Amino acid sequence: MPSSLPLRLIQLVAGLLLYGFGISLMVRAAIGVAPWDVLSQGIAAHTPLSFGLATNVIGAAVLLLWWPLRQKPGLGTVLNVALIGPAAQFGLWLLPAVEGLWLRLPLFVAGLLLIAVATGLYIGARLGPGPRDGLMTGLHARTGWPIWQVRSLIEGSALLVGWLLGGNVGPGTLAFALLIGPLCGMTLGWFGIGKPPHAAPAVIPPA
């Protein structure tokens, strides 16, 4: 993991841009997306906002919820809100819609793996958690509820609202929920999170 601030910043930005592009791959696969992306799709379907801009707006709204929880954002938090949405929108502009499961399934797998690597990159930079991560840990600290309960409540709510608004819930949504944790656990290890005993505490990977 890079130790100097400029290298960590490059790692952070690269991770966030790749994360957004990974989202676009999964959206184009059209077999179901992650819970927060279901919400972005639902909002985009009922407003003039593009998918990418809806992602930005959701990130900013979640960040506002940090204030009563007394969470402190870092540079990585702000850049998370600013960069993932445009990167996802650029990917949707660049990638054409595909037909046939034989094309869509590899596209989904590529997106899932890219998001896992991107998560290891941006969290490994240690410049601040994403807004959704901070909301989860903040609620955990304030309520005393287990992390898994808080995470399930937040993501389940995002998924339900997004589905009611017409977001794409499918087998890919379930696959993401089951696989993203183990995959991120592996990629976080690549970038030094959770291995050395003197390392900073790991941020729980997003979903």
Rosetta blueprint (number, residue, H / E / L):
1 M L
2 P L
3 S L
4 S L
5 L H
6 P H
7 L H
8 R H
9 L H
10 I H
11 Q H
12 L H
13 V H
14 A H
15 G H
16 L H
17 L H
18 L H
19 Y H
20 G H
21 F H
22 G H
23 I H
24 S H
25 L H
26 M H
27 V H
28 R H
29 A H
30 A L
31 I L
32 G L
33 V L
34 A L
35 P H
36 W H
37 D H
38 V H
39 L H
40 S H
41 Q H
42 G H
43 I H
44 A H
45 A H
46 H H
47 T L
48 P L
49 L L
50 S L
51 F H
52 G H
53 L H
54 A H
55 T H
56 N H
57 V H
58 I H
59 G H
60 A H
61 A H
62 V H
63 L H
64 L H
65 L L
66 W H
67 W H
68 P H
69 L H
70 R L
71 Q L
72 K L
73 P L
74 G L
75 L H
76 G H
77 T H
78 V H
79 L H
80 N H
81 V H
82 A H
83 L H
84 I H
85 G H
86 P H
87 A H
88 A H
89 Q H
90 F H
91 G H
92 L H
93 W H
94 L H
95 L L
96 P L
97 A L
98 V L
99 E L
100 G L
101 L H
102 W H
103 L H
104 R H
105 L H
106 P H
107 L H
108 F H
109 V H
110 A H
111 G H
112 L H
113 L H
114 L H
115 I H
116 A H
117 V H
118 A H
119 T H
120 G H
121 L H
122 Y H
123 I H
124 G H
125 A L
126 R L
127 L L
128 G L
129 P L
130 G L
131 P H
132 R H
133 D H
134 G H
135 L H
136 M H
137 T H
138 G H
139 L H
140 H H
141 A H
142 R H
143 T H
144 G L
145 W L
146 P L
147 I H
148 W H
149 Q H
150 V H
151 R H
152 S H
153 L H
154 I H
155 E H
156 G H
157 S H
158 A H
159 L H
160 L H
161 V H
162 G H
163 W H
164 L H
165 L L
166 G L
167 G L
168 N L
169 V L
170 G L
171 P H
172 G H
173 T H
174 L H
175 A H
176 F H
177 A H
178 L H
179 L H
180 I H
181 G H
182 P H
183 L H
184 C H
185 G H
186 M H
187 T H
188 L H
189 G H
190 W H
191 F L
192 G L
193 I L
194 G L
195 K L
196 P L
197 P L
198 H L
199 A L
200 A L
201 P L
202 A L
203 V L
204 I L
205 P L
206 P L
207 A L
